[in-house]
Amino acid sequence: MRRGLSRRQLLASGGTLFAGGLLASATEASATGADSAAVDPPPVRWAETYDQAGTDTVQDALRTNDGNYVIAGQSGADRESVQPWVFSIDARGGRRWQRPVETDEVAGFNTVVEAGDGYLFGGYRGRAADGQEAIAVRLDADREVQWQRTVESPRQGGNVVSLVPADEDRYVGVGLARGEELLDVSAWAFELDGEGARQWGETFAPRYTNYVATVEPTGDGEYVLGGAVRAEPTEDDQRPPFIGWLLTVDERPPVELLLRRARDRRRLPGRR
């Protein structure tokens, strides 16, 4: 199985919508210097809609070796009852199968990657304003749940936004680590092993609200994180603008670096 080189995610967290993703390739100007806006757009090969229960969202798609796709998202009668939603489509968009994953409260999937003969999904359980938890769920080749884990957040709550394979049965992910206030959010990078246990984790917070939407490997042991940051609202500026944000991190932060960051955390403005 392989993952597409680019994707766009639309995340709804705490009433804030934002689109994320890394552009995998750039359009080069032609030798004649023609404006790229004059180039005809590529034709639409197919377009389909998928409905399950009334409030349905597709968050991620994984292409398989046979040319089909496994889809991760959420579905429910309304926003207060959504559950993780997994289904598969063929190369023309036709639905092949679907698999509900039930939890004991509101939940959804944001990301899917290959995991052995099956799949690993990441997402959330609970509401953003009420103790939301980051979760990881692994399905086997028969689409049966092997395990469902809570991914321990370094703050009061969490949400797994994106996962990528690191090597055999090891995965690097990014997510949202939530504070006590709804918009007090840190970007979060971490590693999971094949059983869903977190191996390391680190938060990044150059502003008050720090969303991360995607992670991509660079091929040399580093990862690029992309998202948006925003300053804390004030009386003079109650709706400060979001600013695009990119960050590179090492695959395995050295232990001494993490310890030093922990010691220096109080002296670094904006870190959480």
Secondary structure as GFF3:
##gff-version 3
##sequence-region A 1 272
A	DSSP	beta_strand	9	13	.	.	.	ID=ss1
A	DSSP	beta_strand	16	20	.	.	.	ID=ss2
A	DSSP	three_ten_helix	36	38	.	.	.	ID=ss3
A	DSSP	beta_strand	55	63	.	.	.	ID=ss4
A	DSSP	beta_strand	69	76	.	.	.	ID=ss5
A	DSSP	beta_strand	83	89	.	.	.	ID=ss6
A	DSSP	beta_strand	95	100	.	.	.	ID=ss7
A	DSSP	beta_strand	107	115	.	.	.	ID=ss8
A	DSSP	beta_strand	118	125	.	.	.	ID=ss9
A	DSSP	beta_strand	133	139	.	.	.	ID=ss10
A	DSSP	beta_strand	145	151	.	.	.	ID=ss11
A	DSSP	beta_strand	157	167	.	.	.	ID=ss12
A	DSSP	beta_strand	170	178	.	.	.	ID=ss13
A	DSSP	beta_strand	185	193	.	.	.	ID=ss14
A	DSSP	beta_strand	198	204	.	.	.	ID=ss15
A	DSSP	beta_strand	209	217	.	.	.	ID=ss16
A	DSSP	beta_strand	222	230	.	.	.	ID=ss17
A	DSSP	beta_strand	243	250	.	.	.	ID=ss18
A	DSSP	alpha_helix	255	264	.	.	.	ID=ss19
A	DSSP	three_ten_helix	265	267	.	.	.	ID=ss20
###
